[in-house]
Amino acid sequence: MKQIEHAFMAILLASIDSWGTERFSAVLKSELEQLRSDVLPIAHAVETGNHLDESDLGVIINEVTGDAQHIYAKVGVFFAQIIECLTCGGGSGAREEAYCELLVTIDKRTGIADFKAL
């Protein structure tokens, strides 16, 4: 899948506060699961004609690194898509699980996080 360039941002202060502790991944996961598609660039992973159902987002932390200024986390996002149903007489169709990966870059000083679809 090609990289999608968008500017999605949030402030993740609890993650910054927990950086360097064993709690970091759990805190980052919790903060990310509170966000929705207006911040997380996940809509590109929805198949054409289907609709995003973000009522139950799940996040896994795949990899975390850092340097003096930033934390870099590769995360996976699980969500559902509602399949377009042409024979349902206007019904909403079935739900299908979907997944995409994101790169989260967090500024250690401000907590501002930038999200890019991978």
N, C-alpha and C positions, 0 to 999 in steps of 0.2 A: 504494500500500500504506500502511496506517495505521501510525503509530508505536506500538511495543510498549514499555510501561514495565516494566522489570525492573531489579534491582540486581545487575549482574554486575561483578566487580572483579578486578584483578590488580595486581602491582607490576612496572613496566617500567623498571628502573634503567639498563639499557644504553641505552635510548632517551633517557632524561634526560641521560645522560653525553654522548650524541652530538648533542643539540639544538644547532642553530646551525652544524652542519658539513654538508658535502655527503654524509656517511655516514648522516644521520638516517633518511631514508626506507628505506634498506636494512636498518638496524638494527631499526627499528620493524617492518618486514615480517617479519624473522626472528623477533623475539620473539612476534609475533602468531601466526605459523604453528606455534609450539610449544604454543599453547593449544588447548583443546578445547571442546566445547559446554557443559561445566559452567561455563565462564567466558564464552565468546563466545555471545551470544544469537542463534543461527542456526536453532534448531529450528522457529521460526515459519515459515520459508521452505520447510519440507518439506511437500509436498502431503499431504492427508488420506489416511490408510491406508498411506502409504509410511514408510520408516525411514531415519534419518540414517546415512550412512556417512562418518565423519569421519577415515578412515584417511589421507586425502590432501588436507588443507586447503591452499588457495592464497589469498594475500592480495595485493591491489593497493592502493597508496596513491593515492587520488583527489584529495585536497586537504588541505593542512596550513596552519593558522594558529595564532597564539598571542597571548597577552597577558602581563602581568606575572606571573600566577600559574599559567596553564594552557596546555597545548598541545591543540589541537583537530584531530583527523584524521578525515576521512571516508574510510572504507576499504571496499573490496569484498571479499567472501569467496566463493571458489569451493569447492564441496564436491560430494559425490555423494549421491544418495538412491537407496535400493533400492526399486524399484516393487513394490507388492504384486501377487503373481501368483496369480490365482484358479484358473488351469488348470494350474499347475505341480505339482500333487500335493504341496503342502507345500514346494516349492522356494522359493528366496529371491528369484526374479525378476531382472529386469535392472537395471543401474545407469543412472541418468540424471544428467547434470550439473545443478547448481543454483547459484544466486547470490543473495546478499543484500548490503545495504549497512548499515554500522554507523557510529555516531558514537563516537569514542574521545576521552575527555577525560582528560588526564594532568596530575596535580598536579606542577608543576615542583620543588617542595620535597621531596616524599615519593616520587614515582614511582608513586603509586597511580593506576591507570587505571580509569575507569568506562566501561562499554559500554552503548549503547542502540541497539536496532534502529531502522532508518529505514524 
